[in-house]
Amino acid sequence: MLASRHVIKSEAQSMKFGFVGLGQMGAPMAINLAQEHDVLVYDRNTNAVANVEQSGAKGADEPDQFSDVDVLITCLPAAKIVNSALFDPKTGLVQHLKAGALVIDTSTIEYGATLELRNRLQAADLRFLDAPVSGMQKWAEGGSLTMMVGGDASDLAEVQGALSTMASKILHMGNVGAGQLTKLINQLLFDINAAALAEILPLSVKLGIDPVQVAEVVNSGTGRSYASEFFVPHILKGDFSNGYPMQAAYKDLISGAEISARHNIPTPVLAAATATYQQALLEGHGDKDKGGMILVYERLLDATFRAASTQGGKE
C-alpha cells in the first residue's frame, strides 16, 4: 500500500500545471503549488506574475505556452472572465491545450455557468472539475483552504496530492456543479451572518451599551460566528478592507435568489439579508468587505459601533 502511494505522488509531481488568475486568492494558491510542482502562471497583471515567479513558478506571455500542461487551474472573479480566458478566439487557452488535459476551475461562479463550462470543455476533448475554495486570503497563504470538488472521482484522485498544497480539506461533493452548489450554501450562510451583525450591533449602541463590551460578549458567547470573529474586531476600528469586496461577492446572492425562484423554495431570511446587502451597494459601499454593511444601519440609527479611540474616524 505504501509503495502505491509513492507511485501516485511521483506521477503527480511529474505533471505540469498551468495556473491562470493571480488575485487575492489565486496568487498564494499558485505559490503553494509551485513549491512542489512545475507551474506555469498567467495574469493580465504583470506585477502579480512577477511576484509569483519569485516563488518558483514560471510566467507565461502567450497562450500557446500552455500547450504541454497536463492540468490547467483557473482562479478568476466571474464566469464571463473564466469563459474569456478559456474560449476567446484569439487568446483562449482551450485551443492550445492537449487532448485529455484536466481543467480545474477554483473560481466562485454560478451553477448554470459551471454546467455550460463542462459541456464546452467536453466538446473540446478536455476533462473538468469544479473546485471552488472557502477561506480568507490568510488561509490561502497557509495552504489551509477548504476545497469542494464536483466531477469524476478518478480525476480528483489523480491530482489530489497537488491540490493538497493549496487546501487542507478537499471534499468530493458529487458530479460537476456540486462543488459550486456547496460553496454557495456556505457563502449564503456567511452573508446572512454578516447582515445580522450589521442590523443588530448598531442597535446595541443606540440603546446605550458599550460596543467593545458587546463585541466581547458576542465573540465569547452564543451569538458568535466566523463572521463575528472576523469582522467585529475590524468594525470596532472602522476598517472595512479585510475581506472580499461586496460588489464582487454579490453574485452569490444573485445565485441564491435564482435558485429560490427556480425551485419554488422560500428563503425569507436570505431575502432580508440580501436587502441589507443591496442597500449597502446602493449607498456606495461595494468596495468594502461585508463588514461594511453595518454602515447602512449606523446611518439609519445614527449610532456608530466603534471603540472609543476610533470614533473620530467614522466613514
Buried (B, 14 or more C-beta within 10 A) or exposed (E): EEEEEEEEEEEBEEBBBBBBBBBBBBBBBBBBBBEBBBBBBBBEEEEBBEBBBEBBBBBBEEBEBBBEBBBBBBBBBBBEBBBEBBBEEEBBBBBBBEEEBBBBBBBBBBBBBBBBBBEBBEEBEBBBBBBBBBBBBEBBBEBBBBBBBBBBEEBBEBBBBBBBBBBBEBBBBBEBBBBBBBBBBBBBBBBBBBBBBBBBBBBBBBEEEEBBEBBEEBBEEEBBBEBBEBBBBBBBEBBBEBBBBBBBBBBBBEBBBEBBEEEEEEBEEBEBBBEBBBBBBEEEBBEBBBBBBBBBBBBEBEBBBBBEEBEEEEE
